[in-house]
Amino acid sequence: MARVYNFSAGPSVLPEKVLQTAAEEMLEYKTSGQSVMEMSHRSKEYEEIINGCEQLLREVMAIPENYKVLFLQGGASSQFAMVPLNLMNKSRRADFVITGQWATKAYQEAQKFGVCRAIASSKDQTFSYIPKLNPADFDPEADYFHICYNNTIYGTRFHQLPDTGKVPLVADFSSCILSEPINVSDFGVIYAGAQKNMGPAGLTVVIIREDLIGHAQEITPTMFNYSTHAENGSMYNTPPTYAIYICKLVLEWIKNDIGGLAEMKKNNEQKDALLYNFLDQSKMFKGTVVKEDRSLMNIPFVTGNEELDKKFVKEAAAAGFVNLKGHRSVGGMRASIYNAMPVEGVEKLVAFMADFEAKNQ
Ligand SMILES: *Cc1c(COP(=O)(O)O)cnc(C)c1O
């Protein structure tokens, strides 16, 4: 068996230990005589899995009591509609910071349900920075304020949160959840598709302050109402059972093997330093993002020569470093270095890049 170093932006690399456990438990989970995939979601065994997953997430992220954790489907993209349907219920206005494609999609979708303002954007420079925000521009009556915390495609992130006062801050954490400790109570809603840092595709996690639940717009479909899922422990209908099980294994890995999110962050920073330091001294490869806004997870870079970029991506893949092609809107390369990418993977990538640079001067 030969496993590659997978730098995919999502779905992405999972901890090998998680995959091994899943393999061992594939035919029979514990003494249940069946695979988790085959289990009733109402069974006692499965209840332990979903409750265990929630408990672990609460523990690892230090989620306060007054927040609900919801295990949903539909991807982060469904949250672009679910958030306004549930939160736009007073002024029916919301503020958005436009820092990339996902932030734009959240903004555009919410326009179907209320009045949305883009209060700042970095589109003028291909989203290569996080715009400076002035709280005087914020709508104090807005029902929520939306940011994309880590911009997967462009490789920027918020290093400082906007001070939105009483207006709930809603954040798309799809590509950075579990990468470092955060203060959950800074947010009204945190949502994330699981397929970047939590598990396989199919699961979407929502962490929501309780008082924001129960005031959905009248038109809200049952399945898009947070109340439906909060009142039924994410069991109103069949949850994505196997994805939740893998997510639980990932959380066990973070807690027991890594030692929690503070350690996870150190690990991620070590990997980042390796690649960013290399990019900063390289004469061939350049990072595309302003230094102070660099992401901890997604690192885009270019050579400045499209042919050379293509050659690099091709040769890297042949050497076992896959999915390094940049998003079509940025070009060049992107290395997504999620939690499960081992330090060794980045060390070897950097060595490969140095070698490529020496050979292609
Ligand atoms: C991948 C991604 C999405 C889209 O997620 P889906 O689960 O495919 O809907 C949204 N926002 C961000 C920041 C992402 O990285």
The ligand as an SDF file (V2000), in Angstrom:
LIG
                    3D

 15 15  0  0  0  0  0  0  0  0999 V2000
  -15.7570   24.0310    1.1110 C   0  0  0  0  0  0  0  0  0  0  0  0
  -16.3640   25.2740    1.6690 C   0  0  0  0  0  0  0  0  0  0  0  0
  -17.7280   25.5580    1.5430 C   0  0  0  0  0  0  0  0  0  0  0  0
  -18.6780   24.6540    0.7850 C   0  0  0  0  0  0  0  0  0  0  0  0
  -18.9470   23.5770    1.5460 O   0  0  0  0  0  0  0  0  0  0  0  0
  -19.9940   22.4480    1.0820 P   0  0  0  0  0  0  0  0  0  0  0  0
  -20.0020   21.5610    2.2810 O   0  0  0  0  0  0  0  0  0  0  0  0
  -19.4350   21.8250   -0.1520 O   0  0  0  0  0  0  0  0  0  0  0  0
  -21.2810   23.1190    0.8400 O   0  0  0  0  0  0  0  0  0  0  0  0
  -18.2160   26.7040    2.1200 C   0  0  0  0  0  0  0  0  0  0  0  0
  -17.4070   27.5460    2.7860 N   0  0  0  0  0  0  0  0  0  0  0  0
  -16.0880   27.3130    2.9190 C   0  0  0  0  0  0  0  0  0  0  0  0
  -15.2370   28.2750    3.6780 C   0  0  0  0  0  0  0  0  0  0  0  0
  -15.5290   26.1640    2.3690 C   0  0  0  0  0  0  0  0  0  0  0  0
  -14.2130   25.9360    2.4990 O   0  0  0  0  0  0  0  0  0  0  0  0
  1  2  1  0
  2  3  1  0
  2 14  2  0
  3  4  1  0
  3 10  2  0
  4  5  1  0
  5  6  1  0
  6  7  2  0
  6  8  1  0
  6  9  1  0
 10 11  1  0
 11 12  2  0
 12 13  1  0
 12 14  1  0
 14 15  1  0
M  END
$$$$
